[in-house]
Amino acid sequence: MKPKKSHLSIRDLLSEAAIALTARPGRTLLTAMGTVLGVAALVATLGLAKTAGSQIVSRFNELEATRVLIRPDNRNTGRQDDNQVSLLPWDAGDRLQRLNGVNGAGTKSRVSVNDLIRSVPEADGRNEYQLSVIAVSPGTFEAVRAELLTGRFFDEGHSEGKEPVVMLGLGAARRLNVTRVDNQPAIFIGDVPVAVIGIISDVAREPDLLNAVIVSDGFAREQFGLQAPEEVHVDVDLGAAQLIGTQAPVALAPNEPERLRVSVPSSPRRARSGVESDVNALFLILGGVSLLVGAIGIMNVTLVSVLERRGEIGLRRALGASRSHIASQFLFESAALGALAGVIGTALGVLTVVGVSARQQWTPVIDPWLLLAAPAVGALIGLLAGTYPAWKASATEPIAALRST
């Protein structure tokens, strides 16, 4: 009668692997440590890269990502004439404020003033300075995110009334020795007296305003003959720059929108992808090295286990276990060790991402597939690492193994 072919079920393999791994828990833990660190490094690297990429626009590049600049496009005509400049209307800010996603918009123009700026009284023994004069509309202060040190911003009433009031950037105020506005200080632009109603301490954009005398566009038109705005500054919601960039020319010059040049930031998605690539390229190498070290550790310990269990292997072979049974047993043990290390490493990696994100006040972002793939990578590393020891164990002859016990 032909003997029944023996077999080893998955349940048997699981039972044997559990017994082998728990027999010496200390050694099992130390063996898995290399793979744990490797998987944790991979999960933390990919998670932090994804998180940093998601935060790059709002945290590192938010200022540029929400800025839109509009100018007449003189490249189309090759000359600068009144018709070309007049493409930007004086009410450009009001028009753009009607667009969804615009937080602030206003015009900005340099005013040609040949006369010096004079302070009253004299500052540091002199009272004449060469300072820039810039005309803006009231909405420009919000568009450039200006911060007020003292006084107030001028409004539409000042501009429409062409009132002789100005604001000073902090640098210009220091040169003119104007430190407060409650006493209604006055300065002279040439022979034109103007009252200082506010001092700007800082601006997020257009830093030249900090060293300038700032007048309203209405006053500049009346007093200095300003013909039209030179440029329009727009502050938009995060992610709305591209859309506003296409809508703004139509809102400002509906008959000839192509004659306006719009500067918009690059796509946030491109910046995010660049950050992820840069971070991944550096740290994935470190994670790969850790995984290699972990694989070598599993291979060494599994090979030592084969030598220690020669008597067990010989007995199993003598009782009918085939070479494939022995190989499967050791392969399953090394794969289970790798999978266990992968699970622990995944947990450590996730905790690292959450901890760093909490400290930096970021929103942690981890791809769901990573939580499934990382333990699988650990199991694969264990499986590959156990291939040679499993072959070595399966090649053991029963008689030689029993003699060595």
C-alpha positions in Angstrom: 0.0 0.0 0.0 1.4 3.4 -1.0 2.1 5.6 2.0 0.0 8.7 2.3 1.9 11.8 1.4 2.5 14.0 4.4 1.6 17.7 4.3 2.1 20.8 6.5 -0.9 23.2 6.7 -0.8 26.9 7.2 -2.1 26.4 10.7 0.8 24.1 11.5 3.2 26.7 10.0 1.7 29.5 12.1 1.9 27.3 15.3 5.5 26.4 14.7 6.5 30.0 13.9 4.8 31.2 17.0 6.6 28.7 19.2 10.0 29.5 17.6 9.6 33.2 18.0 8.3 33.1 21.6 10.9 30.6 22.8 13.5 33.3 23.0 11.7 36.6 23.0 14.8 38.7 23.8 16.7 37.4 20.8 13.6 37.7 18.6 13.2 41.4 19.6 16.9 42.2 19.1 16.8 40.4 15.7 13.8 42.3 14.6 15.2 45.7 15.7 17.1 46.4 12.4 14.0 45.8 10.4 11.9 47.8 12.8 14.1 50.8 12.4 14.2 50.4 8.7 10.4 50.2 8.3 10.0 53.1 10.8 12.4 55.2 8.9 10.5 54.5 5.6 7.1 55.3 7.1 8.3 58.4 8.9 10.1 59.6 5.8 7.2 59.2 3.4 4.8 60.5 6.0 6.8 63.6 6.8 7.5 64.3 3.2 3.8 64.1 2.4 3.0 66.3 5.4 5.7 68.9 4.6 4.5 68.9 1.0 1.0 69.7 2.1 2.2 72.5 4.3 4.7 74.0 2.0 2.3 76.5 0.4 0.5 77.6 3.6 3.6 77.7 5.8 6.7 78.3 3.7 5.4 79.9 0.5 2.0 81.2 1.5 3.1 84.8 0.8 4.1 84.2 -2.8 1.2 81.7 -3.4 -1.4 84.4 -2.6 0.1 87.3 -4.7 -1.0 88.4 -8.1 0.6 91.3 -9.9 -0.9 93.0 -13.0 0.9 95.4 -15.4 0.4 96.7 -18.9 2.1 94.5 -21.4 4.3 96.9 -23.4 5.9 94.0 -25.3 2.9 93.8 -27.6 3.4 97.3 -28.9 7.1 97.9 -28.3 6.3 101.4 -26.9 4.9 103.1 -23.9 2.1 105.5 -24.7 -0.9 106.9 -22.9 -3.3 104.4 -24.5 -1.2 101.5 -23.3 -0.9 102.8 -19.7 -4.6 103.7 -19.5 -5.4 100.0 -19.7 -5.3 100.0 -15.9 -8.3 101.9 -14.6 -8.2 103.9 -11.4 -11.0 101.8 -9.9 -9.0 98.6 -10.5 -9.1 97.7 -6.8 -12.8 98.0 -6.6 -13.3 95.9 -9.7 -11.1 93.1 -8.5 -12.6 93.1 -5.0 -15.8 91.8 -6.7 -14.0 88.6 -7.8 -14.5 85.6 -5.5 -11.2 84.8 -3.8 -9.8 88.3 -3.7 -8.9 89.6 -0.2 -7.4 92.9 -1.2 -6.5 94.8 -4.3 -5.1 98.2 -5.1 -3.0 100.3 -7.5 0.6 101.4 -7.0 2.6 104.0 -9.0 5.8 105.9 -8.6 5.3 109.6 -8.8 7.8 111.7 -10.6 8.8 114.4 -8.1 12.0 116.3 -8.7 11.8 118.3 -5.5 13.1 117.2 -2.2 11.0 116.2 0.8 11.3 118.7 3.6 10.5 118.1 7.3 9.2 120.5 9.9 11.0 121.0 12.2 14.5 120.1 11.0 15.8 116.6 11.7 19.5 116.1 12.6 20.4 119.6 11.5 18.9 119.3 8.1 15.4 119.1 6.7 15.7 118.1 3.0 15.8 114.5 1.9 15.6 112.6 -1.4 12.7 110.2 -0.8 10.5 108.2 -3.2 6.9 109.3 -3.5 4.5 106.5 -4.2 0.8 106.8 -5.0 -1.5 104.0 -4.0 -5.2 103.4 -3.7 -6.6 102.5 -0.2 -7.0 98.8 -1.1 -3.2 98.5 -1.7 -2.5 98.5 2.1 -4.5 95.3 2.5 -3.0 93.8 -0.7 0.6 94.3 0.5 -0.4 93.4 4.1 0.8 96.6 5.6 1.0 97.0 9.4 0.2 100.3 11.0 2.6 101.7 13.7 0.5 104.7 14.6 -2.3 106.9 13.1 -4.5 105.5 10.3 -4.6 104.5 6.7 -6.1 107.0 4.3 -9.4 105.9 2.7 -11.5 106.5 -0.4 -12.7 109.8 1.0 -9.2 111.1 1.2 -8.5 109.9 -2.4 -11.7 111.1 -4.0 -11.4 114.5 -2.2 -7.8 114.8 -3.3 -6.9 115.8 0.3 -3.2 116.7 1.0 -2.5 113.8 3.4 0.3 111.3 3.3 1.5 108.2 5.1 5.2 107.5 5.8 7.0 104.2 5.8 9.0 103.6 9.0 12.3 104.3 7.3 11.1 107.6 5.8 9.5 108.6 9.1 12.8 108.2 10.9 14.7 110.2 8.4 12.1 113.0 8.6 12.0 112.7 12.4 8.3 112.0 12.5 7.5 109.7 15.4 3.9 110.5 16.1 0.9 111.8 14.3 -1.4 113.0 17.1 0.1 116.4 16.9 -0.7 116.6 13.1 2.9 116.8 11.8 3.4 118.3 8.3 6.0 117.8 5.7 6.6 119.4 2.3 6.8 117.7 -1.0 8.6 120.5 -2.8 6.5 123.5 -2.0 3.3 121.4 -1.3 2.5 121.0 2.4 0.9 117.7 3.4 -0.2 116.3 6.7 1.1 112.9 8.0 -1.8 110.8 9.2 -0.1 107.5 9.7 3.2 105.6 9.8 3.6 102.0 8.4 5.8 99.8 10.5 6.0 96.8 8.2 4.7 95.3 4.9 4.8 91.7 3.8 5.1 92.7 0.2 6.6 95.7 -1.6 9.3 96.7 1.0 10.0 99.9 -0.9 7.0 101.4 0.8 8.9 101.5 4.1 11.3 104.1 2.7 8.7 106.2 0.8 6.2 109.0 1.2 2.9 107.5 0.3 0.2 109.6 -1.2 -3.3 108.8 -2.4 -3.8 108.3 -6.1 -6.4 111.0 -6.2 -4.0 113.5 -4.7 -1.2 112.4 -7.1 -3.5 112.9 -10.1 -4.5 116.4 -9.0 -1.1 117.6 -7.7 1.5 115.8 -9.8 -0.4 114.9 -12.9 -0.2 111.1 -12.6 -1.9 109.8 -15.7 -2.7 106.2 -14.8 -1.7 103.4 -12.4 1.5 101.5 -13.2 0.5 98.2 -11.6 -2.2 96.5 -9.6 -1.4 94.3 -6.5 -3.9 91.6 -5.5 -4.0 89.5 -2.4 -6.0 86.3 -2.9 -7.0 83.2 -1.0 -4.7 80.2 -1.0 -5.3 78.3 -4.2 -7.1 81.0 -6.0 -4.2 82.7 -7.7 -4.4 80.8 -11.0 -8.1 81.5 -11.4 -7.8 85.2 -10.5 -4.9 85.4 -12.9 -7.3 84.5 -15.8 -10.2 86.6 -14.6 -8.4 89.8 -13.7 -7.4 91.0 -17.2 -11.0 90.6 -18.3 -12.2 92.6 -15.3 -9.7 95.4 -15.9 -9.6 95.6 -19.7 -12.6 93.7 -21.1 -11.9 94.9 -24.7 -8.1 94.1 -24.7 -7.3 91.6 -21.8 -4.4 90.3 -23.8 -2.6 93.6 -23.4 -2.2 93.1 -19.6 0.6 91.0 -18.2 -0.4 89.0 -15.1 2.2 87.5 -12.8 0.9 84.5 -10.7 2.8 82.1 -8.5 3.7 78.6 -9.7 1.3 75.8 -9.0 1.3 74.7 -5.3 1.2 71.1 -6.5 4.5 71.5 -8.2 6.1 73.0 -5.1 4.6 70.2 -3.0 5.9 67.5 -5.3 9.4 69.1 -5.3 9.5 69.1 -1.5 8.4 65.4 -1.3 11.0 64.4 -3.9 13.8 66.2 -2.1 13.0 64.8 1.3 12.3 61.3 0.0 15.6 61.1 -2.0 17.6 61.8 1.1 15.9 59.7 3.7 14.8 56.7 1.7 18.4 55.8 1.3 18.8 55.8 5.1 15.7 53.6 5.4 17.0 51.2 2.8 20.3 50.8 4.6 18.4 50.1 7.8 16.3 47.5 6.0 19.5 45.9 4.6 21.0 45.7 8.1 17.7 44.2 9.4 17.7 41.6 6.7 21.3 40.6 7.5 20.4 40.3 11.1 17.4 38.0 10.4 19.5 35.9 8.1 22.3 35.5 10.7 19.9 34.6 13.5 17.9 32.2 11.3 21.1 30.5 10.3 22.1 30.1 13.9 18.7 28.7 14.7 19.2 26.1 12.0 22.4 25.0 13.6 20.9 24.9 17.0 17.9 22.9 15.9 19.7 20.2 13.8 18.4 17.5 16.1 14.8 18.7 15.7 15.3 18.9 11.9 16.8 15.3 11.8 13.9 14.0 13.9 11.3 15.6 11.7 13.0 14.2 8.6 13.1 10.8 10.2 9.4 11.0 10.9 8.6 11.7 7.3 8.9 15.5 6.9 10.1 16.3 3.4 12.7 18.9 2.5 10.0 21.3 1.4 8.4 21.0 4.8 11.6 22.0 6.6 12.2 24.9 4.1 8.6 26.1 4.5 8.9 26.1 8.2 12.0 28.3 8.4 10.8 30.6 5.6 7.6 31.1 7.5 9.4 31.8 10.7 11.6 34.5 9.1 8.7 36.0 7.2 6.7 36.2 10.4 9.6 37.8 12.2 9.9 40.4 9.4 6.1 41.0 9.4 6.2 41.5 13.2 9.0 44.0 12.8 7.1 45.7 10.0 4.1 46.2 12.2 6.1 47.6 15.0 8.1 49.8 12.6 4.9 51.1 11.0 3.6 52.1 14.4 6.8 53.9 15.4 6.8 55.7 12.0 3.3 56.9 12.4 4.0 58.1 15.9 7.0 60.0 14.6 4.9 61.7 11.9 2.2 62.6 14.4 4.7 63.8 17.0 6.7 66.0 14.6 3.5 67.4 13.1 2.1 68.2 16.5 5.3 70.1 17.5 5.3 72.0 14.2 1.5 72.6 14.3 1.1 70.8 11.0 -1.7 68.5 9.9 -0.2 65.0 9.6 -0.8 63.4 6.2 -0.1 59.7 5.6 -1.2 57.7 2.6 -3.4 54.8 3.6 -1.6 52.4 1.3 1.6 53.0 3.3 0.0 51.5 6.4 -0.6 48.3 4.6 2.6 48.2 2.4 5.1 48.8 5.3 4.3 45.5 7.1 4.3 43.7 3.8 7.8 45.1 3.1 8.9 43.8 6.5 7.5 40.4 5.7 9.2 40.4 2.3 12.5 41.3 3.9 12.2 38.5 6.3 11.2 36.1 3.6 14.2 37.0 1.5 16.5 36.9 4.5 15.4 33.4 5.4 15.8 31.9 1.9 19.4 30.7 2.4 19.0 29.4 6.0 15.8 27.6 4.9 17.7 26.0 2.0 20.5 25.1 4.4 18.0 23.5 6.8 16.3 21.5 4.0 19.6 20.1 2.8 20.3 18.6 6.2 20.4 14.7 6.1 18.4 13.0 8.9 21.2 10.7 9.9 23.8 13.4 10.1 21.5 15.7 12.1 20.7 13.0 14.6 24.3 12.0 15.0 25.2 15.7 15.9 22.7 15.8 18.8 
